[in-house]
């Protein structure tokens, strides 16, 4: 672990959140925990500067994107606000909206970390060739992960219609702060189905899902998609 100098010039992280707020709060907490783990952060000045814009996104629900044009416009405005606020790098606390990643990136000069690309790197490093995906309905329908991973020979097992209904219900429970043991049981049933189909690990490809299930709940390796962008953004800020 590395200890950085107190007077180090830190770069500012921008987080586009609100999709939903609980998932964004969890991502922020992961930033704090990673700074403590990697950089021995204790005092306030040990942590990375961070600007959070919690976007009350319209045209979006537990299934994902409902009104694409509206969502796209709000996202562009959101990343522009973070750039105007002086952010040096941007992370987005939502997987699904990365379908508009190129549009958002073209709208600003500040780099935006791509949660799908960075998660793929983690899976590749682990050497897995076939993984399950727990994600929103829109993320699945748009083949957001499938398209990216297949280019590198990694097969994605995604939810069928009935399983997607289960996942949607869990996401909605998390959005309202009502997740519980029933959600863990429901997600574990989907994971077991993936394993029977040959999945070697499972990606938590929706930022709400890690609030419902984590590695302590299953022996199957879970890849929380937010982990990669948390680590990269903090390292960028603190100069690792």
C-alpha positions in Angstrom: 0.0 0.0 0.0 1.1 3.5 -0.8 1.1 6.7 1.3 0.9 9.9 -0.7 2.3 13.2 0.3 0.0 15.6 2.0 0.7 18.5 -0.4 0.1 16.4 -3.5 -2.0 18.0 -6.2 -5.0 15.8 -6.5 -7.2 15.5 -9.6 -11.0 15.8 -9.2 -13.3 12.9 -9.8 -16.8 13.6 -11.2 -19.6 11.1 -10.5 -22.8 11.2 -12.6 -25.2 9.4 -10.3 -28.8 9.3 -9.3 -29.5 6.2 -11.3 -30.4 5.3 -8.6 -29.3 7.3 -5.6 -28.7 4.3 -3.4 -26.3 2.8 -6.0 -24.5 6.1 -6.3 -24.1 6.3 -2.6 -22.7 2.8 -2.6 -20.2 3.7 -5.3 -19.1 6.8 -3.3 -18.5 4.5 -0.2 -16.4 2.2 -2.4 -14.2 5.2 -3.3 -13.7 6.0 0.4 -12.9 2.3 1.2 -10.5 2.0 -1.7 -8.7 5.2 -0.7 -8.3 3.8 2.8 -7.1 0.4 1.5 -4.7 1.5 -1.2 -3.5 4.9 0.2 -4.0 4.5 3.9 -6.4 7.5 3.8 -7.3 8.8 7.3 -7.5 12.5 7.3 -9.8 14.5 5.1 -7.0 15.7 2.9 -6.0 12.0 2.2 -9.1 11.4 0.1 -9.7 12.3 -3.6 -11.7 15.5 -4.4 -15.1 14.5 -5.7 -18.0 16.2 -7.3 -21.3 14.3 -7.4 -24.2 15.2 -9.6 -27.2 13.1 -8.6 -29.3 13.3 -11.8 -33.0 12.7 -11.2 -33.2 11.0 -14.6 -36.6 10.9 -16.3 -37.4 8.3 -18.9 -35.7 5.6 -16.9 -37.0 2.9 -14.5 -36.1 -0.5 -13.0 -36.2 -2.1 -16.5 -33.8 0.6 -17.9 -34.3 3.1 -20.7 -37.9 4.0 -21.4 -37.5 7.3 -23.4 -34.1 7.1 -25.1 -34.0 10.6 -26.6 -34.9 12.2 -23.2 -32.4 10.1 -21.4 -29.6 10.9 -23.9 -30.2 14.7 -23.6 -30.1 14.6 -19.8 -27.0 12.5 -19.7 -25.1 14.9 -22.0 -26.2 17.8 -19.9 -25.1 15.9 -16.8 -21.5 15.2 -17.9 -21.3 18.8 -19.2 -22.2 20.1 -15.7 -19.4 17.9 -14.2 -16.9 19.2 -16.7 -17.9 22.8 -16.0 -17.5 22.0 -12.3 -13.8 21.4 -12.9 -13.7 17.6 -12.9 -10.7 15.9 -14.4 -12.3 12.5 -14.9 -15.9 11.2 -14.9 -17.4 8.0 -13.7 -21.1 7.0 -14.2 -22.9 5.1 -11.5 -25.1 3.2 -14.0 -24.3 0.4 -16.5 -27.3 0.8 -18.8 -26.7 4.4 -19.8 -23.3 3.4 -21.2 -25.1 2.6 -24.4 -24.7 6.4 -24.9 -21.1 6.4 -23.8 -19.7 7.7 -27.2 -22.3 10.5 -27.3 -21.4 11.6 -23.8 -17.7 11.4 -24.4 -18.0 13.5 -27.7 -19.8 16.2 -25.8 -16.9 16.9 -23.4 -13.1 16.9 -23.3 -12.8 15.3 -19.9 -12.3 11.5 -20.1 -15.2 9.3 -19.0 -14.3 5.8 -17.7 -16.3 3.1 -19.5 -17.7 0.6 -16.9 -18.2 -2.2 -19.5 -14.7 -2.0 -21.0 -13.0 -1.9 -17.6 -15.1 -4.8 -16.3 -14.1 -6.8 -19.4 -10.4 -6.2 -18.6 -11.0 -7.6 -15.1 -12.7 -10.7 -16.5 -10.0 -11.2 -19.1 -7.3 -10.9 -16.4 -9.0 -13.6 -14.4 -8.9 -15.9 -17.5 -12.6 -16.6 -17.8 -14.2 -17.4 -21.1 -17.9 -17.8 -20.1 -19.6 -15.6 -17.6 -23.2 -14.9 -16.5 -24.7 -11.4 -16.4 -27.1 -9.9 -13.9 -28.2 -6.7 -15.5 -31.2 -4.5 -16.3 -33.6 -5.4 -19.0 -32.3 -2.6 -21.3 -28.7 -3.6 -20.8 -29.6 -7.2 -21.9 -31.8 -6.1 -24.8 -29.2 -3.7 -26.1 -26.4 -6.4 -25.8 -24.2 -3.8 -24.1 -22.0 -6.4 -22.5 -22.5 -9.1 -25.1 -21.2 -7.0 -27.9 -18.1 -5.8 -26.0 -17.1 -9.2 -24.6 -17.7 -11.3 -27.7 -15.1 -9.3 -29.5 -12.5 -10.8 -27.2 -14.0 -14.3 -27.3 -15.8 -14.1 -24.0 -19.3 -15.6 -24.0 -22.0 -13.9 -21.9 -24.9 -15.9 -20.5 -27.8 -13.5 -19.9 -31.2 -13.8 -18.3 -34.2 -15.4 -20.0 -37.6 -13.7 -19.8 -38.6 -15.2 -16.5 -35.2 -14.6 -14.9 -35.2 -11.0 -16.1 -38.5 -10.4 -14.3 -36.8 -11.6 -11.1 -33.8 -9.3 -11.7 -36.1 -6.3 -12.5 -38.0 -6.9 -9.2 -34.7 -7.0 -7.2 -33.6 -3.8 -8.9 -36.9 -2.1 -8.0 -36.6 -3.3 -4.4 -33.1 -1.8 -4.2 -34.2 1.5 -5.7 -36.8 1.8 -2.9 -34.4 0.6 -0.2 -36.5 -2.6 0.3 -34.0 -5.3 -0.6 -33.8 -8.3 1.7 -33.0 -12.0 2.0 -35.7 -12.8 -0.6 -33.7 -10.9 -3.2 -30.5 -12.8 -2.3 -32.4 -16.1 -2.7 -33.9 -15.0 -6.0 -30.5 -13.9 -7.5 -28.8 -17.0 -6.3 -31.4 -19.1 -8.2 -30.5 -17.2 -11.4 -26.7 -17.6 -10.7 -27.2 -21.4 -10.2 -28.9 -21.5 -13.6 -26.0 -19.7 -15.2 -23.5 -22.1 -13.6 -25.5 -25.1 -15.0 -25.1 -23.5 -18.4 -21.3 -23.3 -18.0 -20.7 -19.9 -16.4 -17.4 -19.7 -14.6 -18.2 -16.4 -12.9 -21.0 -13.8 -12.8 -20.9 -10.1 -13.6 -23.0 -7.7 -11.4 -23.8 -5.5 -14.4 -26.3 -3.2 -12.7 -25.2 -0.8 -10.0 -28.2 -1.8 -7.9 -27.4 -5.5 -7.9 -24.4 -5.3 -5.5 -26.7 -3.7 -2.9 -28.7 -6.9 -3.0 -26.0 -9.6 -3.2 -22.3 -9.8 -2.7 -19.5 -12.3 -2.6 -20.3 -13.6 0.9 -23.6 -14.9 -0.5 -22.1 -17.3 -3.1 -19.1 -19.4 -3.9 -19.3 -18.3 -7.6 -16.9 -15.4 -8.3 -18.8 -12.2 -8.7 -17.4 -9.2 -10.6 -18.9 -6.0 -9.4 -18.8 -3.7 -12.4 -18.3 -0.6 -10.3 -15.0 -1.9 -8.8 -12.9 -1.2 -11.8 -14.0 2.4 -12.3 -13.6 3.1 -8.6 -10.0 1.9 -8.5 -9.1 3.6 -11.8 -10.6 6.9 -10.8 -9.0 7.0 -7.3 -5.6 6.0 -8.8 -6.0 8.8 -11.4 -6.8 11.3 -8.7 -4.1 10.4 -6.2 -1.5 9.7 -8.7 -0.8 5.9 -8.4 
